[in-house]
């Protein structure tokens, strides 16, 4: 059994690295001053993160299902449901909107990416697949990880 433990730890560490790298990419994408473009870029980063995590855990990646899951997690009734879209679209307000969006969007992008990654690490490590994923079942864990991700993202937010 001890021979299996390092492999699990190595896989978990690799998964954590994928999430961390994706979070940093999302932070950077959140700085883009073009409304909605940043949101689309972050969604692409999150889908790529899910693809990489699914490959790591030997789970078939399903892009359309992944998009639906991202929508359910980030916009499906969670307290922060409109935050990414609002932070992106607020950038259209001259001067003030750009400043507010530049401050909030990177943190929101990084935090949601972190939380999604942590949820999927837990899900895949428990033997789950895209077909067995239930957003309602992970609501509390997602909220916890979003808080943790917000704190991490706020500390590491790139400056424009």
C-alpha positions in Angstrom: 0.0 0.0 0.0 2.9 2.4 0.7 4.0 1.9 -2.9 0.7 3.3 -4.1 0.7 6.3 -1.8 3.5 8.2 -3.6 1.8 7.7 -6.9 -1.4 9.2 -5.5 0.5 12.1 -4.0 2.4 12.7 -7.3 -0.9 12.7 -9.2 -2.4 15.1 -6.7 0.6 17.3 -6.8 0.5 17.4 -10.6 -3.2 18.2 -10.5 -2.5 21.0 -8.0 0.1 22.3 -10.4 -2.3 22.3 -13.3 -4.8 24.3 -11.1 -2.2 26.8 -10.0 -0.9 27.4 -13.5 -4.5 27.8 -14.8 -5.3 30.2 -12.0 -2.3 32.4 -12.9 -3.3 32.3 -16.6 -6.9 33.3 -15.6 -5.5 36.2 -13.4 -3.6 37.5 -16.4 -6.5 37.1 -18.8 -8.7 39.0 -16.3 -6.6 42.1 -16.9 -7.5 42.3 -20.6 -9.3 45.7 -20.9 -11.8 44.4 -23.6 -15.2 43.7 -22.1 -16.4 40.1 -22.5 -13.1 39.0 -24.3 -11.6 38.5 -20.9 -14.6 36.3 -19.8 -14.3 34.2 -23.0 -10.5 33.8 -22.5 -11.0 32.7 -18.9 -13.6 30.2 -19.9 -11.1 28.8 -22.5 -8.4 28.6 -19.8 -10.9 26.7 -17.5 -11.8 24.3 -20.2 -8.2 23.6 -20.9 -7.6 23.0 -17.2 -10.5 20.5 -17.1 -9.1 18.8 -20.2 -5.7 18.5 -18.6 -7.1 17.2 -15.3 -9.3 14.7 -17.0 -6.3 13.4 -19.0 -4.3 13.1 -15.7 -7.0 11.1 -14.1 -7.8 9.0 -17.1 -11.3 10.5 -17.5 -12.7 11.1 -21.0 -12.9 14.8 -21.6 -16.2 16.0 -22.9 -16.0 19.7 -24.0 -19.7 20.4 -24.3 -20.4 18.8 -20.9 -17.4 20.8 -19.5 -18.9 24.0 -20.8 -22.2 23.2 -19.2 -20.5 22.3 -15.9 -18.6 25.6 -15.9 -21.8 27.5 -16.5 -23.5 25.6 -13.7 -20.7 26.2 -11.2 -20.1 29.9 -12.0 -23.6 30.9 -12.8 -25.9 28.3 -11.4 -27.3 29.9 -8.3 -24.1 30.3 -6.3 -23.7 33.6 -4.4 -21.1 34.8 -7.0 -23.1 33.7 -10.0 -23.0 37.0 -11.9 -19.6 38.2 -10.6 -17.5 37.1 -13.6 -19.9 38.5 -16.2 -20.5 41.7 -14.2 -16.8 42.3 -13.6 -16.2 41.9 -17.3 -19.1 44.0 -18.6 -18.5 46.8 -16.1 -15.4 47.7 -18.1 -17.6 49.4 -20.7 -18.3 52.3 -18.3 -15.8 55.0 -19.3 -12.8 55.5 -16.9 -14.5 54.2 -13.7 -15.6 50.9 -15.3 -12.1 50.1 -16.6 -10.6 50.7 -13.2 -13.1 48.6 -11.4 -12.9 45.8 -14.0 -9.1 45.9 -13.9 -9.2 45.4 -10.1 -12.0 42.9 -9.8 -11.9 40.7 -12.9 -8.4 39.2 -12.3 -9.3 38.2 -8.8 -12.7 36.7 -9.8 -11.1 34.9 -12.7 -8.3 33.4 -10.6 -10.7 32.5 -7.8 -13.3 30.8 -9.9 -10.6 28.9 -11.8 -9.0 27.8 -8.6 -12.3 26.6 -7.1 -13.3 24.7 -10.3 -10.0 23.0 -10.3 -10.2 22.0 -6.7 -13.7 20.7 -7.2 -12.6 18.5 -10.1 -9.6 17.2 -8.4 -11.9 16.0 -5.6 -14.4 14.6 -8.1 -11.9 12.8 -10.3 -10.0 11.4 -7.3 -13.3 9.9 -6.0 -13.7 8.1 -9.3 -16.1 10.6 -10.9 -16.5 11.5 -14.5 -18.1 14.4 -16.5 -21.3 12.3 -16.8 -21.5 11.8 -13.0 -20.8 15.3 -12.0 -23.5 17.0 -10.0 -23.0 20.8 -9.4 -25.6 20.8 -6.6 -23.7 18.2 -4.7 -20.5 20.3 -4.7 -22.1 23.6 -3.9 -20.6 24.0 -0.4 -17.2 22.7 -1.4 -17.1 25.1 -4.4 -18.0 28.0 -2.1 -15.2 27.1 0.3 -12.7 26.8 -2.5 -13.9 30.1 -4.0 -13.1 31.9 -0.7 -9.7 30.2 -0.6 -9.1 31.0 -4.2 -10.1 34.6 -3.7 -7.6 35.0 -0.9 -4.8 33.4 -3.0 -5.7 35.4 -6.1 -5.8 38.7 -4.3 -2.3 38.1 -3.0 -0.9 37.1 -6.4 -3.0 39.4 -8.7 -0.8 40.7 -11.5 -0.8 44.5 -12.0 -1.9 46.1 -15.2 
